[in-house]
């Protein structure tokens, strides 16, 4: 999995789902029943294990959000590590609860791990994986809106990055070519091409007077001219090699 939904709110919903699933698993299915536990014990196990599952997943949600914001990436290794981390802290906490004054469990750690915890892992892991994959679909799609400003305060143009075709030098101005309602439109803004290139680093320079948005490159008209969306521009020798890599 190459993405992560870092939203605490959505991850807490997953925690609630896990908590509910653990309660159903423990109370209704009773996979740990050895014939010695009474009704009160089952309530305490079911409620305790489910609440602690929610708590542990909440801890994971906070930690993974912090990591994601720090490194700005996610991969299968981090995803696997997150799930293992959840199981580790869940194991520690529920074993402490099991051996505590409320339940006073008699299993040793090794027996608890093999008899109880392995079953918990087997029923929780698929739910965690599916829920986390679903959370990716809930990541809001952000449209990249560019705000291009000129030296004059009234010189402002807001357009989608995908609509920007190219920007050309026009003496003390730059002419911005963009798609609006399916047609090529332009606007003059008092600014320098150098300043625009610094602000919009995704643009590619093909000529001392022209910057292009690479996604609008269509084809070569000839050795010195390229075809963009609804416009053609000259290419200088100094920038030709970079353009040929597209």
Residue pairs with C-beta under 8 A, 6 or more apart in sequence:
1 74
1 75
1 76
1 79
1 132
1 133
1 136
2 74
2 75
2 76
3 74
3 136
3 139
4 64
4 68
4 74
4 78
4 79
4 136
5 11
5 132
5 135
5 136
5 138
5 139
6 64
6 65
6 68
6 69
7 135
7 138
8 61
8 62
8 65
10 135
10 138
11 57
11 58
11 60
11 61
11 64
11 65
11 135
12 54
12 57
12 58
12 61
14 57
14 128
14 131
14 132
14 135
15 53
15 54
15 57
15 58
15 61
16 54
17 127
17 131
18 53
18 54
18 57
18 124
18 127
18 128
18 131
19 50
19 51
19 53
19 54
20 50
21 123
21 124
21 127
22 46
22 49
22 50
22 53
22 120
22 124
23 46
23 47
23 49
23 50
25 31
25 120
25 123
26 32
26 42
26 45
26 46
26 49
26 50
27 42
27 43
27 45
27 46
30 42
31 119
32 45
32 115
32 116
32 119
37 45
41 103
44 102
44 103
45 98
45 103
48 94
48 97
48 102
48 103
49 94
49 97
49 120
52 90
52 93
52 94
52 97
53 90
53 124
55 93
56 86
56 89
56 90
56 93
57 86
59 89
60 82
60 85
60 86
60 89
63 85
64 78
64 82
67 78
68 74
79 132
83 125
83 128
83 129
86 128
87 121
87 124
87 125
90 120
91 113
91 117
94 117
94 120
95 109
95 112
95 117
97 103
98 105
98 107
98 112
98 116
99 105
105 112
107 115
107 116
143 160
144 160
144 161
144 162
145 158
145 159
145 160
145 161
146 157
146 158
146 159
146 160
146 161
146 164
146 200
147 156
147 157
147 158
148 156
148 157
148 158
148 159
148 176
148 189
148 191
148 196
148 199
148 200
149 155
149 156
149 157
149 189
149 191
150 156
150 173
150 189
150 190
150 191
151 190
151 191
152 189
152 190
155 189
155 190
155 191
157 176
157 178
157 187
157 189
159 176
159 178
159 180
161 202
161 213
162 213
162 215
163 178
163 179
163 180
164 176
164 177
164 178
164 200
164 213
164 216
165 177
165 178
165 179
165 184
165 212
165 213
165 216
165 228
165 229
165 230
165 231
166 177
166 210
166 211
166 212
166 213
166 216
166 228
166 231
166 233
167 174
167 175
167 176
167 177
167 193
167 196
167 200
167 203
167 210
167 211
168 174
168 175
168 177
168 193
168 209
168 210
168 211
168 233
169 175
169 192
169 193
169 208
169 209
169 210
170 188
172 190
173 188
173 189
173 190
173 191
174 188
174 189
174 191
174 192
174 193
174 196
175 186
175 187
175 188
176 186
176 187
176 188
176 189
177 184
177 185
177 186
177 231
178 184
178 185
178 186
178 187
179 185
179 229
179 230
183 230
184 229
184 230
184 231
193 209
193 211
196 203
196 211
197 203
197 205
197 211
200 211
202 213
202 214
203 211
203 212
203 213
204 211
204 212
204 213
204 214
204 239
204 242
204 243
205 211
205 239
205 242
206 212
206 226
206 233
206 234
206 235
206 236
206 239
206 242
206 243
207 233
207 234
207 235
207 236
207 239
208 236
210 233
210 234
212 226
212 228
212 233
214 246
216 228
216 229
217 226
217 227
217 228
217 243
217 246
218 226
218 227
218 228
218 229
219 226
219 227
220 226
220 227
221 227
221 232
224 234
224 235
225 232
225 233
225 234
225 235
226 232
226 233
226 235
226 243
235 243
